[in-house]
Amino acid sequence: MSSHHPPAHQRPLQQDWANREYVEVITGSIKKITDFLNSFDTSCRSRLAVLNQKLTELERRVEYIEARVTKGETLS
């Protein structure tokens, strides 16, 4: 009658390999999440920089129009 269980002295070794494989999977998953978050951060920063430029330009235009209106100039 053969048993599918390894001898007692091999069990800790097999458990060690199983743990290492598990740690490797977790480490790989953490790396993928980190890569995604870094990419997302870069993308968001870039988009926010563009949005900031557009808002700055709009603020300048509003200030210009307000100044002209205050002086009574026509906007044509």
MARDOMI-471879 format. One record per residue: residue in one letter; chain; x, y, z of N, C-alpha, C, O in turn. Coordinates in steps of 0.02 Angstrom, whole numbers, padded with zeros to 5 digits, always signed. Example, Ala and Ser with C-alpha at 12.3 -4.5 7.8 and 13.67 -1.06 7.14 Angstrom:
SEZA   aa   ch    neast   nnorth      nup   caeast   canorth     caup    ceast   cnorth      cup    oeast   onorth      oup
SEZA    a    A   +00660   -00284   +00390   +00615    -00225   +00390   +00660   -00165   +00390   +00712   -00166   +00423
SEZA    s    A   +00642   -00112   +00354   +00684    -00053   +00357   +00645   +00002   +00394   +00670   +00057   +00402
This chain:
SEZA   aa   ch    neast   nnorth      nup   caeast   canorth     caup    ceast   cnorth      cup    oeast   onorth      oup
SEZA    m    A   +00042   -00058   +00000   +00000    +00000   +00000   +00045   +00062   +00000   +00082   +00074   +00048
SEZA    s    A   +00042   +00101   -00053   +00084    +00160   -00057   +00044   +00221   -00033   -00016   +00227   -00044
SEZA    s    A   +00079   +00265   -00002   +00048    +00327   +00023   +00069   +00385   -00021   +00125   +00387   -00046
SEZA    h    A   +00023   +00432   -00030   +00038    +00491   -00070   +00071   +00546   -00029   +00089   +00598   -00055
SEZA    h    A   +00078   +00534   +00034   +00109    +00583   +00078   +00185   +00574   +00078   +00209   +00518   +00080
SEZA    p    A   +00222   +00629   +00076   +00295    +00623   +00078   +00317   +00600   +00147   +00281   +00608   +00196
SEZA    p    A   +00377   +00573   +00151   +00403    +00554   +00217   +00407   +00616   +00262   +00411   +00673   +00239
SEZA    a    A   +00405   +00603   +00326   +00402    +00658   +00375   +00459   +00707   +00368   +00450   +00767   +00379
SEZA    h    A   +00518   +00683   +00350   +00575    +00729   +00345   +00571   +00773   +00283   +00607   +00823   +00279
SEZA    q    A   +00529   +00756   +00234   +00522    +00798   +00174   +00466   +00849   +00179   +00463   +00896   +00139
SEZA    r    A   +00421   +00840   +00225   +00364    +00886   +00231   +00384   +00959   +00243   +00357   +01004   +00210
SEZA    p    A   +00430   +00972   +00290   +00450    +01042   +00299   +00481   +01072   +00236   +00471   +01131   +00221
SEZA    l    A   +00518   +01032   +00198   +00548    +01056   +00137   +00494   +01074   +00085   +00498   +01126   +00052
SEZA    q    A   +00445   +01029   +00078   +00391    +01043   +00031   +00350   +01104   +00052   +00330   +01144   +00011
SEZA    q    A   +00339   +01110   +00117   +00302    +01168   +00143   +00342   +01232   +00131   +00313   +01284   +00115
SEZA    d    A   +00408   +01228   +00138   +00450    +01286   +00125   +00444   +01308   +00052   +00438   +01367   +00038
SEZA    w    A   +00445   +01260   +00006   +00438    +01277   -00066   +00369   +01306   -00080   +00362   +01353   -00119
SEZA    a    A   +00318   +01278   -00049   +00250    +01304   -00058   +00246   +01376   -00033   +00215   +01419   -00065
SEZA    n    A   +00277   +01388   +00024   +00277    +01456   +00052   +00315   +01504   +00006   +00293   +01561   -00005
SEZA    r    A   +00371   +01481   -00021   +00409    +01523   -00067   +00370   +01540   -00129   +00371   +01596   -00153
SEZA    e    A   +00334   +01490   -00156   +00293    +01502   -00215   +00237   +01552   -00200   +00223   +01597   -00240
SEZA    y    A   +00207   +01545   -00142   +00154    +01591   -00121   +00182   +01662   -00114   +00151   +01710   -00138
SEZA    v    A   +00240   +01669   -00082   +00271    +01734   -00074   +00288   +01764   -00142   +00281   +01824   -00153
SEZA    e    A   +00311   +01721   -00188   +00327    +01745   -00255   +00265   +01772   -00292   +00268   +01823   -00325
SEZA    v    A   +00209   +01736   -00285   +00147    +01759   -00316   +00125   +01826   -00285   +00106   +01872   -00321
SEZA    i    A   +00127   +01830   -00220   +00107    +01892   -00186   +00153   +01949   -00206   +00130   +02004   -00220
SEZA    t    A   +00218   +01936   -00208   +00267    +01987   -00227   +00254   +02011   -00298   +00256   +02071   -00312
SEZA    g    A   +00241   +01965   -00343   +00225    +01984   -00412   +00162   +02026   -00417   +00159   +02075   -00454
SEZA    s    A   +00112   +02007   -00378   +00050    +02046   -00377   +00060   +02116   -00350   +00033   +02164   -00377
SEZA    i    A   +00100   +02121   -00297   +00114    +02187   -00269   +00152   +02230   -00319   +00140   +02290   -00325
SEZA    k    A   +00199   +02199   -00356   +00236    +02236   -00407   +00189   +02262   -00461   +00196   +02319   -00483
SEZA    k    A   +00142   +02220   -00484   +00095    +02241   -00535   +00052   +02299   -00510   +00040   +02348   -00546
SEZA    i    A   +00029   +02295   -00448   -00012    +02349   -00419   +00030   +02413   -00414   +00006   +02467   -00429
SEZA    t    A   +00092   +02406   -00392   +00136    +02464   -00385   +00149   +02496   -00453   +00148   +02557   -00460
SEZA    d    A   +00162   +02455   -00504   +00173    +02481   -00571   +00111   +02519   -00596   +00117   +02573   -00624
SEZA    f    A   +00052   +02490   -00584   -00010    +02523   -00604   -00018   +02590   -00568   -00034   +02641   -00599
SEZA    l    A   -00007   +02589   -00503   -00016    +02651   -00464   +00034   +02705   -00485   +00016   +02764   -00489
SEZA    n    A   +00095   +02685   -00499   +00145    +02734   -00523   +00125   +02762   -00591   +00132   +02822   -00603
SEZA    s    A   +00100   +02719   -00635   +00078    +02742   -00700   +00017   +02788   -00693   +00013   +02840   -00727
SEZA    f    A   -00029   +02770   -00650   -00089    +02811   -00638   -00069   +02879   -00609   -00097   +02930   -00630
SEZA    d    A   -00022   +02879   -00563   +00003    +02941   -00534   +00033   +02987   -00587   +00017   +03046   -00590
SEZA    t    A   +00075   +02959   -00630   +00106    +02998   -00684   +00053   +03027   -00731   +00056   +03085   -00750
SEZA    s    A   +00004   +02985   -00749   -00049    +03007   -00793   -00090   +03064   -00760   -00105   +03114   -00793
SEZA    c    A   -00108   +03055   -00697   -00147    +03106   -00662   -00109   +03171   -00656   -00137   +03225   -00666
SEZA    r    A   -00045   +03167   -00639   -00005    +03228   -00633   -00001   +03265   -00699   -00005   +03326   -00701
SEZA    s    A   +00007   +03227   -00753   +00011    +03258   -00819   -00055   +03292   -00837   -00056   +03349   -00860
SEZA    r    A   -00110   +03257   -00826   -00176    +03287   -00841   -00190   +03347   -00798   -00219   +03397   -00821
SEZA    l    A   -00171   +03343   -00734   -00182    +03400   -00690   -00139   +03460   -00710   -00160   +03517   -00703
SEZA    a    A   -00079   +03447   -00735   -00036    +03502   -00757   -00068   +03537   -00818   -00068   +03598   -00822
SEZA    v    A   -00095   +03498   -00864   -00129    +03527   -00923   -00190   +03566   -00900   -00202   +03622   -00924
SEZA    l    A   -00229   +03538   -00855   -00288    +03573   -00829   -00268   +03637   -00794   -00302   +03688   -00800
SEZA    n    A   -00214   +03635   -00756   -00191    +03695   -00722   -00172   +03750   -00771   -00187   +03808   -00760
SEZA    q    A   -00139   +03731   -00826   -00121    +03780   -00877   -00184   +03811   -00907   -00186   +03872   -00917
SEZA    k    A   -00234   +03770   -00922   -00296    +03796   -00951   -00331   +03843   -00902   -00357   +03895   -00921
SEZA    l    A   -00333   +03824   -00838   -00365    +03866   -00788   -00328   +03932   -00780   -00359   +03985   -00772
SEZA    t    A   -00262   +03929   -00781   -00223    +03991   -00775   -00238   +04038   -00833   -00245   +04098   -00824
SEZA    e    A   -00242   +04010   -00894   -00258    +04051   -00953   -00328   +04081   -00946   -00338   +04139   -00962
SEZA    l    A   -00375   +04041   -00923   -00444    +04068   -00914   -00445   +04122   -00861   -00480   +04172   -00870
SEZA    e    A   -00408   +04114   -00807   -00405    +04165   -00755   -00377   +04230   -00783   -00402   +04284   -00767
SEZA    r    A   -00325   +04225   -00824   -00297    +04285   -00855   -00348   +04320   -00900   -00354   +04381   -00898
SEZA    r    A   -00384   +04281   -00938   -00435    +04311   -00983   -00490   +04345   -00942   -00512   +04400   -00960
SEZA    v    A   -00512   +04313   -00888   -00564    +04343   -00846   -00539   +04408   -00815   -00575   +04458   -00813
SEZA    e    A   -00476   +04408   -00792   -00448    +04469   -00762   -00443   +04524   -00815   -00457   +04583   -00800
SEZA    y    A   -00425   +04507   -00876   -00420    +04555   -00929   -00489   +04585   -00945   -00497   +04645   -00951
SEZA    i    A   -00538   +04541   -00950   -00606    +04565   -00965   -00633   +04607   -00907   -00664   +04659   -00919
SEZA    e    A   -00621   +04586   -00846   -00643    +04626   -00788   -00611   +04695   -00788   -00644   +04744   -00772
SEZA    a    A   -00547   +04698   -00806   -00512    +04762   -00807   -00542   +04807   -00861   -00552   +04867   -00849
SEZA    r    A   -00557   +04779   -00919   -00587    +04819   -00973   -00657   +04843   -00954   -00675   +04900   -00968
SEZA    v    A   -00696   +04800   -00922   -00763    +04819   -00901   -00759   +04874   -00848   -00799   +04921   -00848
SEZA    t    A   -00713   +04868   -00803   -00704    +04918   -00750   -00686   +04986   -00779   -00709   +05037   -00755
SEZA    k    A   -00645   +04986   -00832   -00625    +05049   -00864   -00679   +05074   -00911   -00674   +05130   -00937
SEZA    g    A   -00731   +05034   -00922   -00786    +05056   -00966   -00772   +05045   -01039   -00806   +05073   -01082
SEZA    e    A   -00722   +05004   -01055   -00707    +04990   -01125   -00757   +04940   -01153   -00786   +04900   -01117
SEZA    t    A   -00765   +04944   -01217   -00808    +04895   -01250   -00768   +04831   -01263   -00707   +04833   -01268
SEZA    l    A   -00802   +04776   -01267   -00770    +04711   -01275   -00765   +04688   -01348   -00746   +04632   -01361
SEZA    s    A   -00784   +04732   -01394   -00783    +04711   -01464   -00714   +04714   -01494   -00706   +04698   -01553
